[in-house]
């Protein structure tokens, strides 16, 4: 099958077009013909080698954590999907590879594509929507009337998290540039802080939750806006001991992550708040719930650009500028690329 292949780890290492063996689906797998795939910074970080201690993939490797496509075959034990179904998914860690013509996905990671979305639109959602869901619904258990700060509201996770937080009944603040203020307000943000001209910790206080996706300085400053009993959830690190235990990492990595997160955990405890590192996981059931919200119109994807599949390296270069509004997607149908 045709694929875009990472031949070796390296900073901004180019992916090369080539052929890889077509996957053979196991009894619990669904073989999907990929029609569109979303890009995520996680792919870039894996490419650069930053995640080798946690996700030790062997090269040559096909990256890609988001897909929308059509079922072409199912394993003997698969009961929820059949050939011809339109689906979308974030394949589980260890089984990524959506930058290819075909991928075998565990049935538990897959959901039926929202009927009101194109393949390109659906491919933009799985990783960022699951991240927002697991942060706001599962971990923080956001309730009506609570105050939530979502950093980088115009980004991939941010655009979905704002909508989801509003759906849960929260008052939502977000940080973004002035140029993106109208976008995040249209998504539901109640308070918009221009990170270039304002210090968010001087503008906000008494918040129940901060969802951080930015650097260490932003993480530290986020503690100041939380009330006692509040929660700081970070998807950009540092990893904490609970994550290391959940991933069954070795003792060296457990100790390393304990040390890396010791400062922020100590400061959080002193202020009477909690710090949690979130590393999202594949979950087809949750993705099905997200699809229902999309079909009712309460959640919508935000897509910045669509590239043809053969311009995947250009698409990566664009997301690494940090200027993308929402998601960037590659389409195997060149007619859908703009």
N, C-alpha and C positions, 0 to 999 in steps of 0.2 A: 504494500500500500504506500501511497505518497504521504510524506510527513516532513515536518520541519524539525531538524535534528540538532541537538546540542552535542557537539563532538568532544568538547572538554570544558571544564569549568574555567571561568575567567571574567573579570570585570568587563561588562558590556560586550561579552563574547557574542559574535554573530551566529545565528542559527543558519544551518545550510539545508537546502531542499535535498531530499533523497528518498530512498525506499527502505521501509522497515517491514519485518514480517507481520502479516495481518494477525490480530489477536484471535485466539481460540476461546470462545466463551465456556466457562465452567457451568456446572449444573444450576448455580444460583445467579448466573450472569445474563445480562442483556447486551447483545451486540448492536451498537448504534452507528449509523452513518452520520458523521458530524457534518452539519450544514453551516454552523457558525460557532465561534469560540470567543469568549471574553478574555481580555488581558487583565492581569493583576500584578501589583508590585511584588507579590509573593513569587511569581514566576521569575521576575528579574533578580530577586535575592537568591533564589535557588541557582539560577544561571551563574551568578557571581560567586557562588560557593559559600555564601553567608550562613546557609542552613544545613551544611553538611553534618555537623554534630547531632542535629535533631532528625534530619531527613537524609540519610546517607544513600542517595540514589547513585547508581553506577552509570557512567557514560559509556556508549552513546545513549542519550536520553531524549524522549519527547516530552516537552513541558506542556502546560495547559491545565487549568483547574475549572474551567467553565465550558459547558457545551449545550447546544440545542441541536436536535437532529431527529432522525427517523429510525425506528427499530427495524433491523434486517434479520435478526434471528434471536431466539431465546433458549436458555438452558432448560434441561429436563425438569427442574424443580421450580421454575419461574411460573407464577400464577397471576401476577398483576398486569403484565404487559404481553402484547402479541405483535407479530410482524406488521409493520405499517403504522404503528402508533407514533405520534409526535411527542417527544419527551425533552426534558432538560435536566441537568444534574451538575453537581460538584462532586466528581469522583473522590473516593477516600484517599488519604495519604498512602503512598506506596503503589497506587494504581492510577496515577495521573497520566496525561498524554492526549489532551484534546486538540493539539495542533497536528492533527493527522486525519486521514479519511475515515478511519474506523477506530472505535474503542470499545472494549468490553467493560461494562459497569455492573457492579453488584446491584441486584434488584432493590436492595434496601436504600441505596443512594439516589434512586431515580424517582422522578415525578412526571406526571402528565403535563405537557406544556400548556400554559394558559391559552385558552382558545382565542382571546382577543389580542394576542401578541404574535408578531412575526418571529421567525427563527432568530434573527439578529437581535430583536428586543429581548427575547427569552434568554439568549446566551449571555446577556449582560448581567443577569440577576443572581445566579446561584450563590457564589461565594460572598458577595457583599450583603445580599439579603439574609443569608444564614448567619453571617457575622452580626448584623444588626439584631436579628431575632434572638440569638443566643446571648447577646449582651443585655438587651432591654427586657425581653420576656422571660428568658430562662434564668439568667444570673441575677439581674437587678430586680426583676419582678416589678417593673414600673407600674404605679397606680395612678388613677385620676387625681389631678391636683398637685402632683409632684413637679419639681423643677429639674430639668435635665439640660446639661450643657453638652453639645456635640461639637467637637473640634473638626475643622476642615469640612464644613457643611456642604461645599460644592463638589467634594470628591466622591468616589464610588460608594464607599460605605456611608458617608455623610448624607448623601441625597436620599438614600433609603432610610437611614436611621431617623432623620427628621420626620419623614412621613409616618414611620412606625410609632415614634414617640407621641406624635399628635393623635394617632389612632388610639393609643393607650390612654389618652386624656391628660398628658403632661403639658406643662408650659415649657417651651423649647427655646433655648438660646444657642447660637452657633457662632463660630469664628470663620471669617472668610475675607476676601478682599472686597473693596467697595464695588468693583466691577461685577461681582457675583451676588451682590446684595438682593437684587430683584429676583434672581433665581431661587435663592434659599427662602425668601419670603413667600414666593409662589408655592413652595413645597410645604409651607406651614410654620416656618420659624417665626417666633414671636419677638425675639430680641436678636439683633444682628450686630456683632462686634467686628469692626474692621481691624484685623490683626496688624496692619501696617501703621495705623495711626493711633490705636488704642491698646491699652493693657487690659486684657479681659478680667484679670483679677481685681482691677480697680473699678470695673463696671458691674461686676456680678457678685452676689453673696447669697448664702442660705440655700444652696442647691443640694438636692438629694443625690444626684448622680452626675459624674463627668465621664464621657466616653472619649478616651484619648487615642489618637492615631499619629501623634506628632513626636517631636524630639524630647530629650530628657529635660530640657529647660521648661518646656510647656507642661510636662508631667509634674514637675515640682511645683510650678505656679498654680496648677489645677487644684492642689490641696487647699489653697486659700479660699476658694469659692464654695467649698463644701460645708454644710452644717454638721454638727456632731451626729453620728450615726449614718452619715452619707457614705457613698461608695465611689471609688475611683477605679474604673475598668480601663485597662490599656491593651490595645491590640498591637502595639509597636514595642512592647517590652518595658522594663526587663522581665524575663521569665521568672516565676516564683517557685518555691518548693512544691506547692500543690500541683503545678503544671508538670514539673519533673517527675513527680510520683505517678500522676495520671498517665504519662507517656512511658512509664517503666524504664526511665533512663538509668544509666549506670551511676554508681556512687560518685564518681568524679564529676559528672555533669550535675548531679543533684547538689553537690557541694558548691560547684561554680555558680549555679543559678541562685542558690541561697545567698551567697556572697554578693552577687550582682544586684539582687533585689533588697538587700538588707537595709540600705539607706532609706529607700522610699517606704518600705514597710514599717520601719521604726518611726519615721516622721508621721505616717498615717496613724499609727497607733497612738502617738502622743497627742494628736488632734482629735482622737475619738472617731476616726473614719477607717474604712477598710480599703486595701489595695488588692486588686486581682488582675492577673495577666490572662487574657483570653486568646486561645489559639483555636479558631473555629474548626468544626469537624463536619464531615458529610452527614446529611440526615435527610433522606427522601420524604419521611413523614412531615418534618417541619417544612420542607420545600413545598409539599402539597398544600399545607396551610397558607403559605405565602402565595401560592398560585390562586387560591380562593380569594384572597384579598385583592390580587391583581384583577381578577375577573369581575369583582364588584366595583372596581374603580377606586378603591381606597389606597392602593399602592400603584405607582407607575415607574417604569424604568426611565433613567435619564442617560442618554447616549450622546457623547461628544462627537466621535468620528467612527466611521466604518472603513476598514481597509480591505483590499483583496488579500487573499491568503498569501500570495507571493510577495506581499509587502509587509510581512510580519516584523521584520527587523526595523522598518520605518515606524511601525506602530509602537514597538518597544521604545524607540528613541523618543517618541512623542509623550508616552506616559511618564517617562523619566524626567521630562521637563517640569512636572508637577503642575502643569496648567490645564490638564483635562478637567472638564466639567462633567461629572458622572463617569461613565465607562467608555472604554474604547474596545471595539469588537473587530475581529477578522471574519470575513465571510468567504466560504468556498464557492459561492455564487457571485462572480464578479459584477453582475448586474446590480447587486444590492450594495456595493461598495461606493463610497463617495469621497 
